[in-house]
Amino acid sequence: MLNFSLAYPGYLWGFLALLVPLAIHLLSKQQGKIIKIGSIELLQEVDSKQTRTIRLNELLLLILRCILISIIVLFLAGLQLRKESSPTSSKAYLIEPELFSDENVKDLADSLIMTQEVRLFSDQFEVYDPQKNYTDLPTPDYWNLVNHLNEIEPDSLIIFTASRYNGVTGKRPTTNKNIHWIEWNKNDSIKAIVAAYQVDSTNVAIVLTSDSAKLNYKQYQWTGENSPQGIQQQDDEVRVSSDQPWIPMKEMEPVRVSIQADEVHTQQAMLVRAALLSIKKEVPLNIKISDQEPDVAFWLSEKPYSMETEKVFLLRPDSLATELISSDSKAGEYIITQNLNLQKVLRYRLAETIANLISPIKYHSAKYDMRTIPLSEWTPSKTAAEKGKATDKASFQSLEEWLALLFIIILIIERSFSWARKQ
């Protein structure tokens, strides 16, 4: 049985407009005006069949016009076809790829695939294949995936997730899907070298330690083969444990830096040079201060910048700026927003800021980030309609297109009939 509903029932007041054609029809049926004449000899008798035909035409036109008004009202009121979902509606299981490293999860997926729809909770929602290895896939963007859940047909979803901290970015979405979230926390912890290099005779290793609650970095420096405790060294390779791969320590390519300053900014140029020397010693980075083919330039002058480098720091004082160094709209261009002095160098940690911007060492730690976040802090909100109808399993199909088509057809019939009957 068809079951209809209205999205905007307030527009039903529009049915009062039916009174307009009805009133016009009734007023046209009032008793005719009596005119007294001297003789009826020249009057022609009217055929009663023609009179009945005219009245029938008027009635048909009235009905057609009332239908047109009714269609307009129903269109504005948002007429919908209500479809009741069956009590045994289909559902799908979505599993985050990294969870397949747990044998219990893999066994569960292998058993579910026999009777249920099982997909990956990752880009494209790939159908699970027991023969494939999914553990190397990165942590997905949870909220972006939620925005695309409508691509999956079942309304009821059961999602297994590791609830990683780095999977939550952007704005919390809303969804009308019925989702049951299951957090599968493996309580993983990891310690790994994410970067290793050599500067002159100094060996450097950056070690990451992460578990479900924290993510820390620690830098180790040593010379020769006297590696510190916790670092295993074999020639020019290092690792933190026997289950980790060896990481080669390559000599860092030099970063050539040029400092250009006019006489007014000589003191500031000295502060920049001191910061660079501090970076070279403490970080350390292989910094070469040279004007020959520089990779980075510090332009401490009011004159227009005239060098070609990968990165440039331009002195452009800005009283409204809140940072000492800010990014410009151009890639690789940075603005020094204040004239430098010793107090500002220390306050804004100039050396640390410059080191982060010019360092050639880029390590990607996302795959080592084991931090988790409680489900209650990131799972999407339900839409207002879903909250108000928590037990309503019905879905709705809009009939606006059909109403528009019906309106056009009846309007053509009404106009054609009216033109043919001249009424």
PEGIHU-V590844 format. One record per helix or strand. SS is the DSSP state (A for helix, B for strand). FROM is the first residue (numbers start at 0). TO is the last residue. If there is no record, write none. Layout:
BEGIN
{{SS;FROM;TO} {SS;FROM;TO}}
END
This chain:
BEGIN
{{B;2;5} {A;8;26} {A;47;76} {B;78;83} {B;90;94} {A;96;100} {A;102;111} {B;116;119} {A;122;124} {B;126;126} {A;141;145} {A;148;150} {B;155;160} {B;163;163} {A;164;166} {B;173;174} {B;177;182} {B;189;198} {B;201;209} {B;214;222} {B;231;233} {B;236;238} {B;246;247} {B;249;250} {B;254;260} {A;262;281} {B;286;288} {B;295;299} {B;310;314} {B;324;326} {B;332;335} {A;341;346} {A;349;357} {A;365;367} {B;371;371} {A;374;376} {B;380;381} {A;383;387} {B;393;397} {A;399;420}}
END
